[in-house]
């Protein structure tokens, strides 16, 4: 795990300042919001160039994620290291908590380390873990909250879930998922020698901690950094924004329904660079996508098999498999409902699904009937998939 975490950190900080001076994907929103919070100069055309100084102008999400980006900028400066290092640290910590989560769920050390490897070398977790967006913070909150709750530390679990939700509202997936797991697991994991996977009093204390921390911290953050007097007023504005977005019609670049995520489609172009390529005696300008929202193809390709095998194991009372299934359902099915209601969804929304796929795949790989050589070949394939999607393959723009 020490070697894995060192590799995960090193790869995420490699060329962290490239492309030089450019923002990647939704960094255009969150870096601009962080500059408004810090009262820094904004370049012409920035999203929040005219926003009030010293406040978070991005009302679409709670304030904490933008404040973490702003903290990085306050310490390291208004440059790529300041924008992105908070996400890098959150992403690497998420890999560590993936290991601890798997151990708490009942996997052995090698299987848990393999699950951490799958998260560390997932293309989507990698890209979103090295740019200044909110996703890495939410992922860390989900994994830390689930780990601490399974380790019977519900107050810390609720706090971690609350901090993740204060970065982005999708953090609510965590406490909802664990409550469902606590209710469903006893049906397939009977009491007796096994005991309850998560006692109901632990879940109750986690939920109480979550709600108290969420409301109090959100209230304090809004009073200091936004124009909203209460978190309920902020939540109302967020819901109004969502209703307005629901009324949009027409094609949206990069949008895809969740059923296409299982085929790793449609990948979201986060950064493109042009190049003049000779063709038929003349130069043709071609756009290449370097940073893209896409899952590791070998992780998502195996998802039907790994989740199917996890379902069979869950029927026999296997707790890690049961947790993986409940987590996958909580991270995936809400977006299916959103897409069926006519709303746009994007492949980048699949990030909370990755820990469940990693857990399910590692559980199946740990079965005694699975040859170790096959697991080794699969690990090499995952590393190859990561290398193919590595943002700087063929990168020429400085």
DRENLUM-552188 format. One record per residue (C-alpha): residue in three letters; x, y, z. Coordinates in steps of 0.05 Angstrom, whole numbers, padded with zeros to 5 digits, always signed. Layout:
residues N
ALAXYZ ...
This chain:
residues 398
UNK+00000+00000+00000 UNK+00057+00048+00014 UNK+00085+00035-00056 UNK+00015+00042-00086 UNK+00000+00108-00051 UNK+00068+00135-00071 UNK+00055+00116-00144 UNK-00015+00145-00142 UNK+00011+00211-00114 UNK+00070+00215-00163 UNK+00027+00202-00224 UNK-00024+00254-00202 UNK+00027+00309-00192 UNK+00065+00292-00255 UNK+00059+00353-00302 UNK+00006+00381-00256 UNK+00018+00450-00285 UNK+00004+00428-00357 UNK-00026+00452-00402 UNK+00008+00516-00380 UNK-00042+00568-00355 UNK-00102+00530-00382 UNK-00163+00507-00344 UNK-00190+00436-00355 UNK-00265+00421-00358 UNK-00306+00450-00301 UNK-00244+00482-00272 UNK-00268+00544-00310 UNK-00325+00549-00259 UNK-00292+00529-00194 UNK-00225+00565-00203 UNK-00264+00628-00220 UNK-00307+00619-00158 UNK-00244+00609-00115 UNK-00215+00673-00144 UNK-00278+00710-00125 UNK-00274+00681-00054 UNK-00202+00705-00048 UNK-00216+00772-00082 UNK-00164+00757-00135 UNK-00163+00788-00205 UNK-00203+00750-00257 UNK-00183+00743-00330 UNK-00231+00774-00381 UNK-00290+00729-00395 UNK-00285+00689-00331 UNK-00351+00661-00306 UNK-00351+00701-00242 UNK-00310+00762-00264 UNK-00366+00808-00241 UNK-00384+00770-00177 UNK-00382+00801-00107 UNK-00312+00794-00077 UNK-00302+00752-00015 UNK-00363+00708-00029 UNK-00376+00642-00063 UNK-00414+00660-00127 UNK-00427+00588-00148 UNK-00495+00575-00117 UNK-00505+00508-00154 UNK-00467+00470-00099 UNK-00451+00479-00025 UNK-00390+00522-00011 UNK-00339+00474+00020 UNK-00307+00446-00044 UNK-00294+00516-00072 UNK-00265+00537-00005 UNK-00216+00478-00007 UNK-00193+00500-00076 UNK-00187+00571-00051 UNK-00146+00546+00009 UNK-00097+00513-00039 UNK-00091+00577-00078 UNK-00082+00619-00015 UNK-00023+00575+00006 UNK+00010+00558-00062 UNK-00013+00616-00106 UNK-00062+00627-00163 UNK-00032+00575-00208 UNK-00043+00502-00226 UNK-00010+00476-00163 UNK-00055+00519-00120 UNK-00117+00500-00159 UNK-00105+00425-00163 UNK-00064+00401-00104 UNK-00125+00396-00057 UNK-00158+00348-00107 UNK-00094+00308-00112 UNK-00089+00299-00037 UNK-00163+00280-00032 UNK-00155+00230-00089 UNK-00095+00196-00057 UNK-00129+00193+00011 UNK-00189+00161-00024 UNK-00144+00105-00048 UNK-00121+00093+00023 UNK-00193+00092+00048 UNK-00213+00043-00007 UNK-00164-00006+00025 UNK-00191+00007+00094 UNK-00262+00001+00071 UNK-00249-00067+00040 UNK-00215-00091+00103 UNK-00273-00066+00145 UNK-00322-00101+00098 UNK-00286-00168+00108 UNK-00235-00175+00052 UNK-00164-00199+00065 UNK-00104-00153+00058 UNK-00084-00173-00012 UNK-00155-00168-00039 UNK-00164-00100-00006 UNK-00098-00075-00036 UNK-00121-00100-00104 UNK-00186-00059-00097 UNK-00144+00002-00079 UNK-00101-00011-00141 UNK-00164-00013-00185 UNK-00187+00055-00157 UNK-00118+00086-00163 UNK-00111+00065-00236 UNK-00181+00081-00259 UNK-00178+00134-00313 UNK-00239+00173-00288 UNK-00216+00173-00215 UNK-00146+00195-00239 UNK-00168+00253-00283 UNK-00220+00280-00234 UNK-00169+00270-00178 UNK-00118+00318-00209 UNK-00162+00376-00232 UNK-00195+00431-00191 UNK-00266+00404-00188 UNK-00310+00379-00131 UNK-00311+00305-00148 UNK-00248+00281-00111 UNK-00273+00313-00046 UNK-00340+00277-00052 UNK-00306+00211-00066 UNK-00262+00218-00005 UNK-00322+00235+00038 UNK-00360+00173+00013 UNK-00302+00126+00026 UNK-00281+00155+00093 UNK-00353+00158+00118 UNK-00367+00086+00098 UNK-00302+00061+00127 UNK-00310+00095+00195 UNK-00382+00072+00200 UNK-00364+00000+00185 UNK-00308+00006+00237 UNK-00362+00026+00288 UNK-00341+00099+00291 UNK-00408+00129+00271 UNK-00394+00201+00293 UNK-00333+00205+00248 UNK-00371+00169+00193 UNK-00428+00220+00196 UNK-00378+00277+00197 UNK-00342+00250+00135 UNK-00407+00241+00097 UNK-00428+00311+00116 UNK-00362+00342+00092 UNK-00369+00305+00026 UNK-00441+00330+00018 UNK-00418+00401+00035 UNK-00372+00397-00026 UNK-00426+00368-00073 UNK-00496+00345-00059 UNK-00483+00276-00088 UNK-00449+00260-00022 UNK-00518+00241+00004 UNK-00507+00175-00032 UNK-00463+00152+00025 UNK-00509+00153+00086 UNK-00567+00129+00044 UNK-00526+00071+00018 UNK-00502+00048+00087 UNK-00572+00053+00115 UNK-00597+00008+00059 UNK-00538-00040+00071 UNK-00554-00044+00145 UNK-00627-00060+00128 UNK-00613-00110+00072 UNK-00550-00146+00095 UNK-00582-00184+00153 UNK-00630-00216+00103 UNK-00571-00249+00067 UNK-00520-00247+00124 UNK-00558-00280+00181 UNK-00541-00267+00254 UNK-00506-00318+00297 UNK-00432-00327+00288 UNK-00432-00271+00237 UNK-00472-00220+00277 UNK-00501-00158+00244 UNK-00455-00126+00192 UNK-00474-00057+00218 UNK-00517-00052+00282 UNK-00577-00007+00274 UNK-00554+00037+00333 UNK-00489+00051+00295 UNK-00528+00071+00233 UNK-00575+00115+00276 UNK-00516+00151+00308 UNK-00483+00159+00240 UNK-00546+00190+00210 UNK-00555+00236+00270 UNK-00482+00258+00265 UNK-00490+00268+00190 UNK-00552+00311+00194 UNK-00526+00353+00253 UNK-00458+00366+00221 UNK-00488+00379+00152 UNK-00539+00430+00175 UNK-00495+00466+00226 UNK-00434+00470+00181 UNK-00475+00489+00119 UNK-00509+00544+00159 UNK-00442+00572+00182 UNK-00411+00568+00113 UNK-00471+00602+00081 UNK-00472+00658+00132 UNK-00398+00673+00120 UNK-00388+00658+00046 UNK-00455+00665+00010 UNK-00516+00710+00009 UNK-00562+00654+00034 UNK-00587+00663+00106 UNK-00600+00588+00116 UNK-00580+00522+00083 UNK-00654+00513+00066 UNK-00654+00577+00025 UNK-00591+00553-00010 UNK-00622+00485-00022 UNK-00684+00518-00052 UNK-00640+00557-00100 UNK-00603+00493-00120 UNK-00669+00458-00133 UNK-00694+00517-00174 UNK-00630+00514-00215 UNK-00641+00439-00226 UNK-00713+00451-00249 UNK-00689+00504-00298 UNK-00637+00455-00325 UNK-00691+00402-00332 UNK-00727+00448-00380 UNK-00668+00451-00428 UNK-00677+00415-00494 UNK-00630+00398-00550 UNK-00564+00361-00553 UNK-00511+00373-00499 UNK-00439+00357-00515 UNK-00413+00297-00478 UNK-00481+00277-00447 UNK-00498+00204-00443 UNK-00551+00163-00406 UNK-00526+00116-00352 UNK-00538+00053-00393 UNK-00483+00076-00441 UNK-00434+00084-00383 UNK-00429+00008-00382 UNK-00398+00013-00451 UNK-00354+00071-00429 UNK-00395+00119-00473 UNK-00400+00177-00486 UNK-00333+00200-00461 UNK-00331+00273-00438 UNK-00278+00316-00472 UNK-00247+00358-00417 UNK-00188+00387-00455 UNK-00172+00387-00529 UNK-00110+00413-00566 UNK-00102+00425-00640 UNK-00046+00401-00685 UNK-00030+00410-00758 UNK-00024+00341-00790 UNK+00002+00332-00861 UNK-00049+00298-00906 UNK-00048+00291-00983 UNK+00005+00344-00989 UNK-00028+00396-00944 UNK-00035+00410-00870 UNK-00100+00391-00837 UNK-00117+00419-00768 UNK-00139+00362-00723 UNK-00165+00367-00651 UNK-00140+00315-00603 UNK-00175+00300-00537 UNK-00124+00292-00481 UNK-00162+00299-00416 UNK-00228+00260-00420 UNK-00279+00234-00372 UNK-00275+00159-00383 UNK-00272+00097-00340 UNK-00216+00047-00344 UNK-00243+00002-00400 UNK-00221-00062-00366 UNK-00255-00044-00301 UNK-00322-00026-00333 UNK-00317-00082-00384 UNK-00315-00132-00327 UNK-00371-00098-00287 UNK-00429-00144-00311 UNK-00387-00205-00293 UNK-00361-00179-00226 UNK-00429-00152-00203 UNK-00463-00216-00227 UNK-00414-00259-00188 UNK-00423-00212-00128 UNK-00498-00223-00132 UNK-00488-00298-00128 UNK-00440-00290-00070 UNK-00488-00244-00034 UNK-00542-00297-00037 UNK-00495-00341+00004 UNK-00485-00287+00057 UNK-00421-00255+00032 UNK-00415-00186+00062 UNK-00364-00152+00017 UNK-00405-00174-00044 UNK-00469-00149-00012 UNK-00437-00081+00004 UNK-00411-00076-00068 UNK-00481-00089-00096 UNK-00516-00040-00051 UNK-00463+00013-00064 UNK-00467+00002-00140 UNK-00543+00008-00138 UNK-00541+00072-00096 UNK-00489+00104-00142 UNK-00521+00083-00208 UNK-00597+00075-00203 UNK-00612+00148-00184 UNK-00580+00171-00248 UNK-00621+00120-00288 UNK-00683+00152-00258 UNK-00658+00222-00274 UNK-00643+00202-00346 UNK-00711+00169-00355 UNK-00742+00234-00330 UNK-00710+00270-00389 UNK-00650+00301-00354 UNK-00579+00302-00381 UNK-00527+00259-00347 UNK-00453+00251-00361 UNK-00403+00195-00355 UNK-00364+00236-00303 UNK-00424+00225-00256 UNK-00402+00152-00252 UNK-00343+00167-00205 UNK-00380+00145-00141 UNK-00393+00078-00176 UNK-00319+00062-00183 UNK-00307+00041-00110 UNK-00364-00009-00115 UNK-00336-00038-00180 UNK-00267-00042-00148 UNK-00295-00078-00087 UNK-00336-00127-00128 UNK-00278-00142-00175 UNK-00229-00152-00118 UNK-00278-00198-00082 UNK-00286-00242-00144 UNK-00211-00242-00156 UNK-00200-00268-00085 UNK-00241-00331-00097 UNK-00198-00393-00091 UNK-00223-00420-00158 UNK-00196-00358-00195 UNK-00124-00372-00217 UNK-00073-00323-00190 UNK-00042-00319-00259 UNK-00108-00295-00287 UNK-00112-00241-00234 UNK-00041-00219-00252 UNK-00059-00216-00326 UNK-00120-00174-00309 UNK-00078-00127-00266 UNK-00032-00116-00326 UNK-00092-00103-00370 UNK-00118-00050-00321 UNK-00049-00017-00321 UNK-00050-00018-00397 UNK-00119+00013-00399 UNK-00095+00068-00352 UNK-00035+00081-00397 UNK-00079+00086-00459 UNK-00123+00138-00425 UNK-00065+00174-00392 UNK-00078+00248-00410 UNK-00007+00262-00434 UNK-00001+00206-00485 UNK+00020+00242-00548 UNK+00011+00310-00514 UNK+00046+00366-00551 UNK+00015+00429-00523 UNK+00056+00463-00468 
